[in-house]
């Protein structure tokens, strides 16, 4: 992927100075490998080669170069790249140490990717029996958990609020609950009264959620409700909620046909990793590779100690985050 980004960067740079090349209308009936779009000395660029280069681009760029005008631009960029590279070689730029090192790195990437493709990827064969066996051994992985689609109205109150503020918020929530229980439109009430700015504009709709994704008190109440039912006041650390269960989906086992391609991808990745590890271990031994990762660790420790001395504390660690109701 890095290699593709490198070449794409070159193409985009060249696109800034492009001049469209003339096209030959009478070549359109020929097969792609016979249609010569450009000639640079002895080098010929065919329609097939252009199409292959476009196919090698990241997915998001392929569609961009799908129409005729963009293809001409892309072709022009290829020709200009060839001409510029030819001149660079004439000036022996490719022999400069920093440039030759980069060229060697790119060559190594291409060769290693092609080797892995030919020696490992193309030889991986995941059979239907492998997929069936994996599915049978991992049924729990392919269960659709029970879900509830809930809407709510939130009246906020801070956890450290005084009793007067808490009582005021609870009284307001009870008044809204009474309206909802009488049959007033829940979505309209949410838009008018809910203080959860993330959902109030959608009528309090929170979408589908499974267990473990919501605050416990809210989750317990939501999953006990039947579709269409409205809860009593539910207190959480965010304040007072009125919850309506819109829809429920029971837990279900996904069928083998539903997850077959997913399992095949997972087995392919796992097989590729294992075979690549084995293959590279063999090549490491053949190439008499000697590595000293302990020196990297020593250097890392030095940097940590320097950072500790400068700041007077250990590096900060990420704290667990919790999805909250209310403002983003």
N, C-alpha and C positions, 0 to 999 in steps of 0.2 A: 504493500500500500504506500509506503514512503517513497518507493521508486516511482510509482505512478504519479504521486504528488510532485515529485521533482520534475519529471518530464512535462507534467501539466503546467507547472509554473513557467517553464521555458516557452511552451506553446502560447500561454496567455500573454507573456511579455512580447512575443513576436507578433501576436494579433494586433498590437497597437500600431504596427507599421505595415500592415498587409496591403497588397495590391492584387486584386483578383486576376487569376490566370485565365486565358481564353480556353473555352471548352470545345470539344469536337463532337458535333451532333451525330455524325455518321458512325461514331464508335458505340452508340447506345445499344445496338443490337448484338454486339459481341459478348462472349462470356467474360465475367469480371477479370479473370486472369489474363485475358488477351487485350483488354482495354488499357492502353498506356495513357495515363493522365498527364505525366510530366517526365521530362528527361533532363538529367543533370550530368553532362558528359556521357559516360558509359552507364550511369545509374538510371534505371527506369522505374517509375512508380506506377503500379497498376491500380485499377479500381478495387481489385481484391485486397491488395495490400492496404489501401486506404480504409476499406471497411473493417479489416482486421485490427488496424490501429484504433479506430473508433470503438470497436468492441472491447478493446483492452482498457478503455477509460473507465473510471468509476461510474456507477449506474446513473448518478445524477447529471453527468455530463453527456452521456450517450444520446439522450433525447434532444439535447441542445444542438448537436451536430447531425441531426437526422434529416433536416431539410436541405435542398440543393445549394442554396446560397451559403449556408454555414459549412457545408462540405467543401465548397470552393475555398472558403476562408481557411479551413483546417488544412487542405491540401497545400495552399500557399505557405502556411506556417511550416509545414514539413519541408518544403523545398528550401525555404529561407534558412531553416535550421541546418540542412545539409550543406548549403553554400557557405554559411558562416563557419560551420565546423571544418569544412575543407580549407578555408582560409586560415583558421586557427592552427591547423596542422602544418600548413605551409610556413607559418610564422613560428613553428615549434612550441606553441603554447602548451600542447599536450605533453611536452617533455619537462615542463616546470614541475618541481617536486610536489608542491601543494596541489596542482591540477592532476598530475598523474596518480596521486594517492586517491583523489576523489573518483577518478575514472576506474581505478582498480576496485574501489569499494562498490561502485555501481555494477561492475562486471561480476564481482563476487555475489552480489544479491541476485542478479539474473541467473547465474549458473547454479547457485544453491537452490533457488526456487524451482528451476527446471529439473534439477536432479531429484528433488523431493517429489515432484509431480510424476516423473517417469519411473522412479524406483520404488515409490511408496504409494502415493495417492492413486495412481492408475491400477495398482494391484490390489487395492482394498475392495473386497466384495462382501457386502452385508446382505445375507440371504433373508428370505421371509421367515425362515425357521429361527434365525438369530433374533429377529424382531419380535416374534411371537414368544420366544423364551424370555427375553428381557421384559416384555410386557407382563408376563405371568409372574415374574419374580419381583416386580415393582408396581403392583396394583395401586398401592397407596399414593404413589407419585401422580397417578392419573385419575384422581378423584376430584370432582367439582364440589367444593365445600358448600355447605348451606349458606345462603345469602339472604339479606333483607334489604329492600329498597325503602328508605325512610325519609320523611320530611320532618322538620322541626322548627319550633319557634324558640328563640333564646332571649331571655332577659338577663343581661349580664350583671354580675356582682363579684367584686374582688374577694379572694379568700380571706383577706385581712380586713374586710369592711366591718364597720361597727353594726350593732344590732338594728339600729334605726334604718340603715341603708339596706340591710338584708331583708327586714320586714317589708320595706317599701317595694323592693324588687319582687318579693314573693307575692305580695298582694296584687301587683300588676299582672304577674303570671297567672294568678288564680282568676282574675277578671277575664283574661284572654281565653283561659281554659273553658270557662263557663260559656263563652260565645261559641267556641269550637264544639263543645258537647251539645249545644242546642242546634247544631247543624250548619252554622255559618261556614262559608267557603274557607277551608284551611289555608289554601295558597294565598288568598286575599289577606287573611289575617297575618300570615308570615311576612308578606310584602309590607304591610302597614306597621306591624309591631316588632318583628324580630330584629334583634341587635347583632345577629350574625351577618355581617355585610357580605360574606362569601356565598351565602345561600339565599338570603332574603329576596333578592331580585328574581330568583327562580322559584319563588313560592315556597322556600324552605327545603327544596329538593336536595338531598345529599347523595342520590344515586344508590347503586347497590354496594353493599359492604359485607365482608365475611368476618367471622369472629376473630378477635385479636387485633382488629384495625381501629377500634373506637375506644373511648374512655369506658372503663368497666361498668359504671352505673348506667351510662347511656346504652351500652351494648346489651346488658342484661334486660333492660326494659324493652328495647326495640325487638329483640328476638322472642320475647314472650307474647308480643302482640300478634293478633291475627290481621290479615290484610283488611284495611279500612278502619281498624281500631285506633283509638287515640288514648294515649297514656295519661295517668295523673301527672302531677308536677314531679319532675326528676331533677334532683340537685347534683351538680358536679362542681368541680373546681372553677368552672367557667361561669356558673350561675344556675338559673332555673330553666329547664327545658320542658316543652310540650312536644311529644313525639307522636307522629302518625305513621303506621306501617302501611306503605302503598302496595307492596307486592313481596312475596316470599318465594324462594327457590330452594327446594330440598336438595340435600347432598345426593350426587349421582356419580356413578362410575363411568368414565369416558370409555367408549368402545375402542377396540384395537384399530379399526379403520380410521377413527378420528385422530389418533395420535401416531399412526404408522410413520408418516414422514418425519415427525418430531423425533421419534425413537431412532429412526435411521440416521438422522443428522447427529444425534448424540453418540450413537455407536461409531459412526464414522470419525467423529472428533476424537473419541477415546482411543480407537484403533490407531488413528494417525499419530497421536501423542506417544502411545506405547511403542509403535514401530519406529518412529523417529528417534526416540530415546535409545532404543536398541541399536539402531543404525549408526547414530552419532557416537555412541560408546565404542563401537567397533572401529570407526574411523579415527577416534581419539587415540585408540591403542596403536593403530597402524601408523599414525602420524607422530607418535611419541609425544603427545601433548603433555606439558607440565604447567599447572596453574597454581597461583599463590593467592587464593581469596582471603587468607588471613591478613595480608598486607592491606587489603581494601578495608577490612574491619578496623584495623589499627588506625588508619587514616580517618575513618568515620568517627571513631572514638575521640581522636584529637580535635576534630571539628566540633563535636558535642561539648568537650571540655572548654574550648575557646568560647563557644556560645554561652555556656553556663557562667563563665567568669565575667563575660561582658554584661549579661542580663541579671545575674544573681539568682537565676532560677532555672529549673528544668524546662525543656520545651513543652509548650501547651499541648494538651491532648484534646481530641474532639469529644464533646459531651453528647450523650444520647439526646435525640430530638423526638419530640412528640407532636403528632398532628393535632392542631388546635382548631376550635371553632372561633370565628370572629375575623378580625382584620388580618390581611395577608402580611 
